[in-house]
């Protein structure tokens, strides 16, 4: 049994740009050379170069010839999968609404605390063509539609299966659970074994050297969890392949393990958190928050930090409600997003988690210095869990997600095996 897979909707993948050094613009003289042919589609050398640049920036890697050499083959494999997904979507008559693509890109900008023009300017400065991002987003939306239209209707969960799952959870109440993320690389044929293992080892090395795990998962993982940054959700012992279970049992929070050979391919695992099964944990709650944020460079001089802190203190003194925070945010830093929306407490950065749990509703925090600026925060609402066993509906939805994950992998494997792919690099 696999852990829950978040595939109901396309989740935004965040492109972390602010802390990455800029490289020179890509040269397009090789734009007509072919990197691969996928059935009737061509992937050009230029397509490959621009996507590699986007992967490097989003994963917080240094753009060096060696890094590019190590990533190119797996980036190309991801591009091939993307073309296969789009071809299948076209065959099934799926049409992606361009407004949905633009909405998703605007959401990515918002998640990066930027307006859309600011975000597009940062893409340009980093040598990333906007169309490259558009194509990736369009492919993910198309594939999500294929999954929901073609695969989801074939899954039916019976009452006996829900009863069995509930009984298992009750038997494990109070025992450890693990919040995991994965990067999965499939081995569709025996001849791919060595190549896929080497790729998994390279990605493992990049993550251990500081690459963002979620960003690498979004770009490279061949699991349905890729759209959610590899998020597997909460997993109990016995839910994963035995090899993965054994690896998780010896991990510490924040640790990355792998590559691990499991059923179907190689895995990297990131242990994000632990808890007890069916026992209430305040961090499982959700919170709505507002912020007034003054952006600063990570290496801003002390006088700039002090000026921003003084400004933040004035916000703290004047804010008496969440409406005040919205108004003060517009006055103080109009380019920043003041509404953090409703967020899972566990998903917040460590610096904000304590505020989300302990700050009285409607009371401003003191100035908080983080890498990208100084902020004042206010909790507008808090919904903490009651604890106990999940509902039958929640169990049913989880079982559906698990079955869907299996179907998605099988479908992609079949598409790869049936495709004509001619690699030129």
Secondary structure, DSSP 8 states (H G I E B T S, - for coil): -------SS--------TTS--------TTTTSEEEEETTEEEEHHHHHHHHHHHHHHTT----HHHHHHHHHHHHHHHHHHHHHHHHHHHTT----HHHHHHHHHHHHHHTT--HHHHHHHHHHTT--HHHHHHHHHHHHHHHHHIIIIIGGG----HHHHHHHHHHHHHTTTSEEEEEEEEEEE--SGGGHHHHHHHHHHHHHHHHTT--HHHHHHHH--SGGGGGTTEEEEEETTSS-HHHHHHHHT--TT-EEEEEEETTEEEEEEEEEEEETT---GGGSEEEEEEEEEE--TT--HHHHHHHHHHHHHHHHH--SHHHHHHHHHHH-TTS--EEEEEEGGGS-HHHHHHHHHS-TT-B---EEETTEEEEEEEEEEE----SS--HHHHHHHHHHHHHHHHHHHHHHHHHHHS-EEE--
